[in-house]
């Protein structure tokens, strides 16, 4: 049960590629793998702890003001992340910049607090938050590595093919739109192929008994 | 002075367009851009809220959070204490998001009372704006740019207002352009796998590339 809640966020209901949530930070900070990991970790931290806290206080919060309460909880953890980054990882803080405080309005986090944590016990909410966070981080990582490889011919800042001139456009804003557009198209293609195959198998199963009658 | 404000305005509308260059407000950009009419409604609501939010967050930051003689807490309780002790800037994120949420609610209530026609046009877009990251984005950006080392630069409030208004205009421009293109895309023959969101992002890529051409304008 707990494992199921964890894995659903990674593939079947991946927040970025399936639910199309949290796109702003995904596109903005995926210029390199390093930034992608930093943002992924920060968002996962906030997701897990806000899910835990919301799940713990879900019975105390009055129904009518629950959304502002959730926002305060989320903003508290975001402030913690902000202060931590400022103190210990100033370089990462510099390159993530504006997008660290904007974790507050990341629709994934408020969405999980409202749709899952406010209705489920603590352990399940923890698993859900962790799964969604890992799913978000993996999406960021995929986007970040594609853009860094194509855009600056490097991974984690190390040059890959010496002398190769990369396509700068991939680390500029249009590259982010291009990458996510083609990735979403690719996933849609895979999904439609799978549906087609399943339909064919269903048809074959239906056809078989009729053939057996003859 | 006017020239400076004009440069800020052009900069935030064309060069650093919030949607196409800074990736803020992508959810409505993809979600509400299916027809032109709702794009215009959403755009006007965003311009309005962003301008208001810029002014209000700036005032709250200047008088309640930033350290200095203008800090209200310092004026009330600061007898014989160094003004720098009254530094509440770490509360910025949490304060701003609450202010914006309250502001959107307030705007909604005022519009219901004063102009039912306007509410009819904007009403459904207003609640969506609270979670629009462009609004919090512009508030944080104003503070980052127009407070150098904790002190307000000259004409800081007016510059923030200009940037907020410009950001809204830039968002609306991108949204309307996108909606017009998508109305045509409905009739275009595109591969089935790219229908919907993927093609919207690819169009966004081309538009973003076009806006890159404005780099170096200022």
HADDOCK unambig.tbl for C-alpha pairs under 7 A between the chains (distance, minus, plus):
assign (segid A and resid 23 and name CA) (segid B and resid 26 and name CA) 6.62 0.50 0.50
assign (segid A and resid 24 and name CA) (segid B and resid 23 and name CA) 5.24 0.50 0.50
assign (segid A and resid 24 and name CA) (segid B and resid 24 and name CA) 5.64 0.50 0.50
assign (segid A and resid 24 and name CA) (segid B and resid 25 and name CA) 6.94 0.50 0.50
assign (segid A and resid 24 and name CA) (segid B and resid 26 and name CA) 5.88 0.50 0.50
assign (segid A and resid 27 and name CA) (segid B and resid 23 and name CA) 6.72 0.50 0.50
assign (segid A and resid 28 and name CA) (segid B and resid 22 and name CA) 6.72 0.50 0.50
assign (segid A and resid 28 and name CA) (segid B and resid 23 and name CA) 5.84 0.50 0.50
assign (segid A and resid 72 and name CA) (segid B and resid 94 and name CA) 6.56 0.50 0.50
assign (segid A and resid 75 and name CA) (segid B and resid 93 and name CA) 6.61 0.50 0.50
assign (segid A and resid 75 and name CA) (segid B and resid 94 and name CA) 5.11 0.50 0.50
assign (segid A and resid 76 and name CA) (segid B and resid 94 and name CA) 6.74 0.50 0.50
assign (segid A and resid 79 and name CA) (segid B and resid 93 and name CA) 6.81 0.50 0.50
assign (segid A and resid 101 and name CA) (segid B and resid 93 and name CA) 6.02 0.50 0.50
assign (segid A and resid 102 and name CA) (segid B and resid 133 and name CA) 6.63 0.50 0.50
assign (segid A and resid 102 and name CA) (segid B and resid 137 and name CA) 6.73 0.50 0.50
assign (segid A and resid 105 and name CA) (segid B and resid 131 and name CA) 5.60 0.50 0.50
assign (segid A and resid 105 and name CA) (segid B and resid 133 and name CA) 5.67 0.50 0.50
assign (segid A and resid 173 and name CA) (segid B and resid 21 and name CA) 5.59 0.50 0.50
assign (segid A and resid 173 and name CA) (segid B and resid 208 and name CA) 6.70 0.50 0.50
assign (segid A and resid 174 and name CA) (segid B and resid 205 and name CA) 4.44 0.50 0.50
assign (segid A and resid 174 and name CA) (segid B and resid 206 and name CA) 6.88 0.50 0.50
assign (segid A and resid 174 and name CA) (segid B and resid 208 and name CA) 5.25 0.50 0.50
assign (segid A and resid 174 and name CA) (segid B and resid 209 and name CA) 5.54 0.50 0.50
assign (segid A and resid 175 and name CA) (segid B and resid 205 and name CA) 6.91 0.50 0.50
assign (segid A and resid 177 and name CA) (segid B and resid 201 and name CA) 5.28 0.50 0.50
assign (segid A and resid 177 and name CA) (segid B and resid 202 and name CA) 6.11 0.50 0.50
assign (segid A and resid 177 and name CA) (segid B and resid 204 and name CA) 6.21 0.50 0.50
assign (segid A and resid 177 and name CA) (segid B and resid 205 and name CA) 4.77 0.50 0.50
assign (segid A and resid 178 and name CA) (segid B and resid 201 and name CA) 6.72 0.50 0.50
assign (segid A and resid 178 and name CA) (segid B and resid 202 and name CA) 5.45 0.50 0.50
assign (segid A and resid 178 and name CA) (segid B and resid 205 and name CA) 5.48 0.50 0.50
assign (segid A and resid 181 and name CA) (segid B and resid 198 and name CA) 4.32 0.50 0.50
assign (segid A and resid 181 and name CA) (segid B and resid 199 and name CA) 6.43 0.50 0.50
assign (segid A and resid 181 and name CA) (segid B and resid 201 and name CA) 4.88 0.50 0.50
assign (segid A and resid 181 and name CA) (segid B and resid 202 and name CA) 5.33 0.50 0.50
assign (segid A and resid 182 and name CA) (segid B and resid 198 and name CA) 6.60 0.50 0.50
assign (segid A and resid 184 and name CA) (segid B and resid 198 and name CA) 5.52 0.50 0.50
assign (segid A and resid 185 and name CA) (segid B and resid 193 and name CA) 5.27 0.50 0.50
assign (segid A and resid 185 and name CA) (segid B and resid 194 and name CA) 4.82 0.50 0.50
assign (segid A and resid 185 and name CA) (segid B and resid 198 and name CA) 5.49 0.50 0.50
assign (segid A and resid 188 and name CA) (segid B and resid 193 and name CA) 5.29 0.50 0.50
assign (segid A and resid 189 and name CA) (segid B and resid 193 and name CA) 5.07 0.50 0.50
